[in-house]
């Protein structure tokens, strides 16, 4: 590994360690209710960001990605569960991809 890459890796490791340590040290600190609601939406926002970036990326895979995203959206709307969205999207994607 070159010396140029070592310092950013060490800095990122120290940053992650500091974040985890702050969670242990500040265990008794009360989080405001607005932040609690915002933290609850992080997984949904992350999933949406991953889907949007994968759909707007390269145009190589044909319609299978769009069909998988549509199946996941319908499953999320119908059930309201993230695992159902992921499962339906992946099943639809692989079924279309295999055909």
C-alpha positions as CSV (number, residue, x, y, z in Angstrom):
1,X,0.0,0.0,0.0
2,X,1.4,3.4,-0.9
3,X,2.0,6.1,1.7
4,X,-0.6,8.4,-0.1
5,X,-3.4,6.0,0.7
6,X,-2.5,5.3,4.3
7,X,-3.4,8.6,5.8
8,X,-7.0,8.8,4.4
9,X,-7.6,5.2,5.6
10,X,-6.3,6.0,9.0
11,X,-8.3,9.2,9.2
12,X,-11.5,7.4,8.2
13,X,-10.8,4.7,10.7
14,X,-10.3,7.2,13.5
15,X,-13.5,9.0,12.5
16,X,-15.6,5.8,12.6
17,X,-14.0,4.9,16.0
18,X,-14.9,8.4,17.3
19,X,-18.5,8.0,16.2
20,X,-18.9,4.6,17.8
21,X,-17.1,5.8,21.0
22,X,-19.4,8.8,21.2
23,X,-22.4,6.5,21.1
24,X,-21.1,4.7,24.1
25,X,-20.0,7.7,26.1
26,X,-23.2,9.7,25.4
27,X,-25.5,6.8,26.2
28,X,-27.6,8.8,28.7
29,X,-28.1,11.8,26.5
30,X,-31.7,12.3,25.4
31,X,-32.3,12.6,21.6
32,X,-35.1,15.0,20.6
33,X,-38.3,13.4,19.1
34,X,-37.7,15.1,15.8
35,X,-34.3,13.4,15.5
36,X,-35.8,10.1,16.5
37,X,-38.3,10.4,13.6
38,X,-35.6,11.4,11.2
39,X,-33.4,8.5,12.2
40,X,-36.3,6.1,11.5
41,X,-36.4,7.3,7.9
42,X,-32.7,6.8,7.2
43,X,-33.0,3.2,5.9
44,X,-35.8,4.2,3.5
45,X,-33.8,7.2,2.3
46,X,-30.7,5.0,1.8
47,X,-32.7,2.3,-0.1
48,X,-34.2,5.0,-2.3
49,X,-30.8,6.6,-3.0
50,X,-29.4,3.2,-4.0
51,X,-32.3,2.4,-6.3
52,X,-32.2,5.8,-8.0
53,X,-28.5,5.7,-8.6
54,X,-28.7,2.2,-10.0
55,X,-31.5,3.1,-12.4
56,X,-29.8,6.2,-13.7
57,X,-26.4,4.5,-14.1
58,X,-25.4,2.7,-17.3
59,X,-28.0,1.5,-19.7
60,X,-26.6,-2.0,-19.9
61,X,-29.1,-4.4,-18.3
62,X,-32.3,-3.6,-20.3
63,X,-35.7,-3.4,-18.7
64,X,-35.0,-5.9,-15.9
65,X,-33.9,-3.2,-13.5
66,X,-37.0,-1.1,-14.1
67,X,-39.3,-4.1,-13.7
68,X,-37.6,-5.0,-10.5
69,X,-37.9,-1.4,-9.2
70,X,-41.6,-1.3,-10.1
71,X,-42.2,-4.7,-8.4
72,X,-40.4,-3.4,-5.3
73,X,-42.4,-0.2,-5.3
74,X,-45.7,-2.1,-5.6
75,X,-44.7,-4.4,-2.8
76,X,-43.7,-1.4,-0.6
77,X,-47.0,0.4,-1.3
78,X,-49.0,-2.8,-0.7
79,X,-47.3,-4.1,2.5
80,X,-45.4,-1.1,3.9
81,X,-42.5,-3.3,4.8
82,X,-38.9,-2.8,3.5
83,X,-38.1,-6.5,3.4
84,X,-41.1,-7.1,1.1
85,X,-39.9,-4.3,-1.2
86,X,-36.4,-5.8,-1.4
87,X,-37.7,-9.4,-1.8
88,X,-40.2,-8.5,-4.5
89,X,-37.8,-6.4,-6.4
90,X,-35.1,-9.0,-6.4
91,X,-37.4,-11.8,-7.4
92,X,-38.9,-9.8,-10.3
93,X,-35.4,-8.7,-11.4
94,X,-34.0,-12.3,-11.4
95,X,-37.1,-13.7,-13.1
96,X,-36.9,-11.2,-15.9
97,X,-33.2,-11.5,-16.1
98,X,-33.5,-15.3,-16.5
99,X,-36.1,-15.1,-19.3
